[in-house]
Amino acid sequence: MCTERILEGEKLMEVLSNYTQTGKKNDPGTLKNGTGTLNLYDPDGKLTQVVQY
């Protein structure tokens, strides 16, 4: 899995992209400026958890 993220210090501010191991793009969630949701996926690209920030 490949995820591009923006961190400010140790705080996650934004997820720019989220891809499976095969290159399929996943919805990263709504996280912007450290607020919103982050979608987490298993290696097959199945949504497993939505984390609120």
DSSP file (Angstrom, degrees, kcal/mol; ACC not computed):
  #  RESIDUE AA STRUCTURE BP1 BP2  ACC     N-H-->O    O-->H-N    N-H-->O    O-->H-N    TCO  KAPPA ALPHA  PHI   PSI    X-CA   Y-CA   Z-CA
    1    1 A M              0   0    0      0, 0.0     2,-0.4     0, 0.0    19,-0.2   0.000 360.0 360.0 360.0 142.6    0.0    0.0    0.0
    2    2 A C  E     +A   19   0A   0     17,-1.9    17,-2.9    18,-0.1     2,-0.4  -0.985 360.0 177.8-125.9 127.3    1.3    3.5   -0.8
    3    3 A T  E     -A   18   0A   0     -2,-0.4     2,-0.6    15,-0.2    15,-0.2  -0.996  17.2-153.5-132.2 130.8    0.1    6.6    1.0
    4    4 A E  E     +A   17   0A   0     13,-2.0    12,-2.4    -2,-0.4    13,-1.2  -0.916  27.6 176.2-102.1 124.3    1.3   10.2    0.5
    5    5 A R  E     -A   15   0A   0     -2,-0.6     2,-0.5    10,-0.3    10,-0.2  -0.901  29.7-138.2-130.3 154.1    0.8   12.3    3.6
    6    6 A I  E     -A   14   0A   0      8,-3.1     7,-3.0    -2,-0.3     8,-1.5  -0.970  26.0-172.2-111.1 123.1    1.5   15.8    4.9
    7    7 A L  E     -A   12   0A   0     -2,-0.5     2,-0.5     5,-0.2     5,-0.2  -0.870  18.7-158.5-112.9 147.7    2.8   15.9    8.4
    8    8 A E  E >  S-A   11   0A   0      3,-2.8     3,-1.8    -2,-0.3     2,-0.6  -0.909  77.9 -46.5-122.6 101.0    3.4   19.0   10.6
    9    9 A G  T 3  S-     0   0    0     -2,-0.5    -2,-0.0     1,-0.3     0, 0.0  -0.678 123.3 -29.4  69.3-121.1    5.8   17.8   13.2
   10   10 A E  T 3  S+     0   0    0     -2,-0.6     2,-0.4    -3,-0.1    -1,-0.3   0.375 117.3 105.3-103.4   1.8    4.3   14.5   14.3
   11   11 A K  E <  S-A    8   0A   0     -3,-1.8    -3,-2.8     1,-0.0     2,-0.5  -0.717  71.4-128.9 -90.5 128.1    0.7   15.6   13.5
   12   12 A L  E     +A    7   0A   0     -2,-0.4    -5,-0.2    -5,-0.2     3,-0.1  -0.630  32.0 171.6 -73.6 121.9   -1.0   14.2   10.4
   13   13 A M  E     -     0   0A   0     -7,-3.0    21,-2.6    -2,-0.5    22,-0.3   0.796  58.0  -8.4-102.3 -37.3   -2.4   17.2    8.5
   14   14 A E  E     -A    6   0A   0     -8,-1.5    -8,-3.1    18,-0.2     2,-0.6  -0.982  48.6-137.9-162.5 146.6   -3.6   15.7    5.1
   15   15 A V  E     -A    5   0A   0     16,-0.7   -10,-0.3    -2,-0.3     3,-0.1  -0.962  17.3-174.4-109.2 118.4   -3.6   12.5    3.1
   16   16 A L  E     -     0   0A   0    -12,-2.4     2,-0.3    -2,-0.6   -11,-0.2   0.874  65.6  -7.2 -81.3 -39.1   -2.9   13.3   -0.6
   17   17 A S  E     -A    4   0A   0    -13,-1.2   -13,-2.0    11,-0.1     2,-0.3  -0.990  51.2-161.9-156.6 158.6   -3.4    9.9   -2.0
   18   18 A N  E     +AB   3  26A   0      8,-0.5     8,-3.8    -2,-0.3     2,-0.3  -0.942  17.1 179.0-147.9 119.2   -3.9    6.2   -1.0
   19   19 A Y  E     -AB   2  25A   0    -17,-2.9   -17,-1.9    -2,-0.3     6,-0.2  -0.908  24.3-123.9-125.3 149.7   -3.2    3.3   -3.4
   20   20 A T    >   -     0   0    0      4,-2.6     3,-1.4    -2,-0.3   -18,-0.1  -0.235  42.7 -95.0 -76.1 175.9   -3.5   -0.5   -3.0
   21   21 A Q  T 3  S+     0   0    0     22,-0.7    -1,-0.1     1,-0.3    23,-0.1   0.757 127.8  52.9 -64.7 -24.5   -0.5   -2.8   -3.8
   22   22 A T  T 3  S-     0   0    0      2,-0.1    -1,-0.3     0, 0.0    22,-0.0   0.418 124.0-102.2 -92.7   1.3   -1.8   -3.2   -7.3
   23   23 A G  S <  S+     0   0    0     -3,-1.4     2,-0.3     1,-0.3    -2,-0.1   0.487  70.2 147.1  95.4   3.3   -2.1    0.5   -7.9
   24   24 A K        -     0   0    0      1,-0.1    -4,-2.6    -5,-0.0     2,-0.4  -0.581  49.2-122.6 -74.0 133.0   -5.8    1.0   -7.5
   25   25 A K  E     -B   19   0A   0     -2,-0.3     2,-0.3    -6,-0.2    -6,-0.3  -0.617  26.4-160.5 -80.4 131.1   -6.6    4.4   -6.0
   26   26 A N  E     -B   18   0A   0     -8,-3.8    -8,-0.5    -2,-0.4    13,-0.0  -0.753  30.4 -99.6-104.6 156.2   -8.6    4.4   -2.7
   27   27 A D        -     0   0    0     -2,-0.3    12,-0.1     1,-0.1     3,-0.1  -0.659  30.4-158.7 -72.2 118.1  -10.5    7.3   -1.2
   28   28 A P        -     0   0    0      0, 0.0    11,-1.7     0, 0.0     2,-0.2   0.656  37.3-118.2 -76.5 -13.9   -8.2    8.8    1.4
   29   29 A G  B     -C   38   0B   0      9,-0.2     9,-0.2     1,-0.1   -14,-0.0  -0.701  36.1 -64.4 106.9-163.9  -11.0   10.5    3.4
   30   30 A T  S    S+     0   0    0      7,-0.7     2,-0.2    -2,-0.2     8,-0.2   0.248  71.7 145.6-111.2  11.3  -11.7   14.1    4.1
   31   31 A L        +     0   0    0      6,-1.7   -16,-0.7    -3,-0.2     2,-0.3  -0.327  15.0 157.3 -61.3 119.6   -8.7   15.0    6.3
   32   32 A K  B >   -E   35   0C   0      3,-2.6     3,-1.9    -2,-0.2   -18,-0.2  -0.989  66.5  -2.7-142.5 134.2   -7.5   18.6    5.7
   33   33 A N  T 3  S-     0   0    0     -2,-0.3   -19,-0.2     1,-0.3   -20,-0.1   0.806 130.5 -56.2  53.8  33.3   -5.5   20.9    8.0
   34   34 A G  T 3  S+     0   0    0    -21,-2.6     2,-0.4     1,-0.2    -1,-0.3   0.503 119.7  98.4  82.7   4.8   -5.5   18.1   10.7
   35   35 A T  B <   +E   32   0C   0     -3,-1.9    -3,-2.6   -22,-0.3     2,-0.3  -0.979  57.4  41.4-129.7 138.8   -9.4   17.8   10.8
   36   36 A G  S    S-     0   0    0     -2,-0.4    17,-3.6    -5,-0.2     2,-0.3  -0.936  86.2 -40.0 133.0-153.9  -11.7   15.3    9.1
   37   37 A T  E     - D   0  52B   0     -2,-0.3    -6,-1.7    15,-0.2    -7,-0.7  -0.844  34.9-155.0-116.2 151.0  -11.7   11.6    8.5
   38   38 A L  E     -CD  29  51B   0     13,-2.4    13,-2.8    -2,-0.3     2,-0.4  -0.992  14.6-145.5-122.8 121.8   -9.0    9.1    7.4
   39   39 A N  E     - D   0  50B   0    -11,-1.7     2,-0.4    -2,-0.5    11,-0.2  -0.749  12.8-160.3 -89.2 131.3  -10.0    6.0    5.6
   40   40 A L  E     - D   0  49B   0      9,-3.1     8,-2.9    -2,-0.4     9,-1.6  -0.911   8.5-167.1-114.0 141.2   -7.9    2.9    6.3
   41   41 A Y  E     - D   0  47B   0     -2,-0.4     6,-0.2     6,-0.3   -15,-0.0  -0.863  20.0-120.9-127.3 155.1   -7.8   -0.2    4.0
   42   42 A D    >   -     0   0    0      4,-2.3     3,-2.3    -2,-0.3     4,-0.0  -0.386  49.8 -89.0 -82.7 173.3   -6.6   -3.8    4.1
   43   43 A P  T 3  S+     0   0    0      0, 0.0   -22,-0.7     0, 0.0    -1,-0.1   0.718 128.3  57.0 -59.5 -20.9   -4.0   -5.0    1.5
   44   44 A D  T 3  S-     0   0    0      2,-0.1   -24,-0.1   -24,-0.1    -3,-0.0   0.476 121.6-104.8 -87.8  -2.2   -6.8   -5.9   -0.9
   45   45 A G  S <  S+     0   0    0     -3,-2.3     2,-0.4     1,-0.3   -25,-0.1   0.586  71.4 144.9  91.6  11.0   -8.2   -2.4   -0.9
   46   46 A K        -     0   0    0      1,-0.1    -4,-2.3    -4,-0.0    -1,-0.3  -0.718  56.6-114.1 -85.6 129.3  -11.2   -3.2    1.4
   47   47 A L  E     +D   41   0B   0     -2,-0.4    -6,-0.3    -6,-0.2     3,-0.1  -0.443  42.3 167.9 -62.4 125.2  -12.2   -0.3    3.7
   48   48 A T  E     +     0   0B   0     -8,-2.9     2,-0.3     1,-0.4    -7,-0.2   0.660  57.7   6.7-113.4 -24.9  -11.6   -1.5    7.3
   49   49 A Q  E     -D   40   0B   0     -9,-1.6    -9,-3.1     2,-0.0     2,-0.5  -0.989  48.4-149.6-160.6 146.7  -11.8    1.6    9.4
   50   50 A V  E     -D   39   0B   0     -2,-0.3     2,-0.5   -11,-0.2   -11,-0.2  -0.989  22.1-159.4-119.9 119.7  -12.7    5.3    9.3
   51   51 A V  E     -D   38   0B   0    -13,-2.8   -13,-2.4    -2,-0.5     2,-0.5  -0.861   7.5-143.2-104.2 129.5  -10.7    7.4   11.8
   52   52 A Q  E      D   37   0B   0     -2,-0.5   -15,-0.2   -15,-0.2   -17,-0.0  -0.788 360.0 360.0 -92.7 129.2  -12.0   10.8   12.9
   53   53 A Y              0   0    0    -17,-3.6   -16,-0.2    -2,-0.5    -1,-0.1   0.340 360.0 360.0-111.4 360.0   -9.4   13.6   13.5
